[in-house]
Amino acid sequence: MAQIITGYRIGENGTLRVGCSAAIFDENREKLLLTRREDNNQWCLPGGGMESGESASEACVREVEEETGLQVAVKHLIGVYTTPHELIVYRDGNKIQLIALCFEAEIVGGELRLSCETTEYGYFSYQEIEELDMLSNHTQRIKDAYSGKAATFIR
């Protein structure tokens, strides 16, 4: 489980890491797919770290398939989220400042399932999401996804 430490420009104590997450809505665009993480039991958008040699959209597609079994196509970039005032400290001692890209994606294949990283999944309305124990840095991404704005958020 990772710990998030906050403080003015504390991210300078970590290594920059790029992550990607996917906002996948149901067919009526009323509910969003979330997964419950195995490591901390919190709800989040499916996603994870970008690997060397892949594009951001490829990372998003790969992470969604690894975590959910779904094959997706990236539709557009919802936002770019930088966290200079947060430091994520992992169990192994790694410290990162996250740069996260959140994409809206649509399902093009696969079958929804659990993985070794997820213990539960479900589609939730915005009101239902507000009641869940959410991974804190996904809250703004979800709010931005539900806004429906075409312009990319830079946060």
C-alpha positions in Angstrom: 0.0 0.0 0.0 1.2 3.5 -0.8 1.1 6.4 1.5 0.4 10.0 0.2 2.3 12.7 2.0 1.3 16.3 1.3 3.2 19.5 1.8 4.4 22.5 -0.2 6.4 21.2 -3.2 7.1 17.9 -1.5 7.0 16.2 -4.9 10.6 17.4 -5.4 11.6 14.5 -3.1 10.4 12.0 -5.6 10.9 10.8 -9.1 8.4 11.9 -11.8 6.2 9.1 -13.0 3.5 9.2 -15.6 0.2 7.4 -15.0 -2.9 6.9 -17.1 -6.5 6.3 -16.0 -9.7 5.7 -18.0 -13.2 7.1 -17.5 -15.5 4.5 -18.9 -19.2 5.4 -18.9 -22.2 3.1 -19.3 -24.2 3.4 -22.5 -26.4 6.2 -21.1 -23.3 8.2 -19.8 -24.8 8.2 -16.3 -22.6 5.8 -14.5 -18.8 5.4 -14.4 -16.8 2.1 -14.1 -14.7 1.9 -11.0 -12.6 -0.8 -9.5 -11.7 -1.5 -5.9 -7.9 -1.8 -5.4 -6.5 -4.9 -3.8 -3.7 -3.0 -2.0 -5.7 -0.4 -0.1 -9.3 -1.3 -0.6 -10.2 2.0 -2.1 -12.2 2.7 -5.3 -10.6 4.2 -8.4 -10.7 4.6 -12.1 -8.9 1.7 -13.9 -5.4 2.7 -14.8 -1.7 2.6 -13.9 1.8 3.5 -14.8 3.1 4.1 -18.3 6.0 1.9 -19.4 9.0 2.8 -21.5 8.3 2.4 -25.2 4.6 3.0 -25.1 2.4 6.0 -25.8 0.0 7.4 -23.2 -3.0 6.0 -25.0 -1.4 2.6 -25.3 -0.6 2.6 -21.5 -4.3 3.4 -20.8 -5.5 0.6 -23.0 -3.1 -1.9 -21.5 -3.8 -1.0 -17.9 -7.6 -1.2 -18.4 -7.3 -4.6 -20.0 -5.0 -5.8 -17.2 -7.3 -4.6 -14.4 -10.7 -5.2 -15.9 -10.4 -7.6 -18.9 -12.0 -5.0 -21.1 -10.6 -3.8 -24.4 -11.1 -0.1 -24.9 -10.5 2.7 -27.4 -9.3 6.0 -26.1 -11.8 8.8 -27.2 -10.2 11.9 -25.8 -8.0 13.4 -23.1 -10.1 14.6 -20.1 -7.2 16.1 -18.2 -3.6 16.3 -17.1 -3.1 16.2 -13.4 0.2 17.1 -11.7 0.8 16.8 -8.0 3.8 19.0 -6.9 2.3 19.1 -3.4 2.0 15.3 -3.0 4.6 12.6 -2.6 3.5 9.0 -3.1 5.7 6.6 -1.0 5.4 2.9 -1.8 6.0 -0.1 0.4 9.3 -0.7 -1.3 10.6 2.8 -0.5 10.1 4.3 -4.0 8.9 7.9 -3.9 7.1 9.5 -6.8 5.5 12.7 -7.9 2.7 11.6 -10.2 1.8 13.1 -13.6 -1.6 11.6 -14.5 -3.4 11.6 -17.8 -7.1 10.8 -17.6 -8.8 9.7 -20.8 -12.4 9.0 -21.7 -12.5 5.5 -23.2 -15.2 3.3 -24.8 -15.4 -0.5 -24.6 -14.7 -2.3 -27.9 -14.3 -5.8 -26.6 -13.4 -8.1 -23.8 -15.3 -9.3 -20.8 -15.4 -7.5 -17.4 -13.6 -9.4 -14.7 -11.5 -9.1 -11.6 -7.7 -9.2 -11.6 -4.9 -9.6 -9.1 -5.0 -5.8 -8.6 -8.8 -5.5 -8.1 -11.3 -7.1 -5.7 -14.5 -5.6 -7.0 -15.9 -3.5 -9.8 -19.1 -1.7 -10.6 -20.7 1.2 -12.4 -21.6 4.1 -10.2 -23.5 7.4 -10.5 -21.8 10.6 -9.4 -23.9 10.7 -6.3 -23.0 7.1 -5.5 -19.3 7.8 -6.0 -19.5 10.7 -3.5 -20.3 8.0 -0.8 -17.5 5.6 -1.7 -14.0 5.5 -0.1 -12.2 6.8 -3.2 -8.5 7.1 -4.0 -8.1 10.8 -3.2 -6.3 11.7 -6.4 -9.1 10.3 -8.6 -11.8 12.5 -7.2 -11.0 15.5 -9.4 -10.6 13.3 -12.5 -14.1 11.9 -11.9 -15.6 15.3 -11.4 -13.9 16.5 -14.6 -15.1 13.4 -16.5 -18.7 14.0 -15.5 -18.5 17.7 -16.5 -18.7 16.7 -20.2 -16.5 19.6 -21.3 -14.7 19.2 -24.5 -11.7 21.2 -23.4 -8.9 19.4 -21.6 -8.4 20.3 -18.0 -4.9 21.1 -16.9 -4.5 20.7 -13.1 
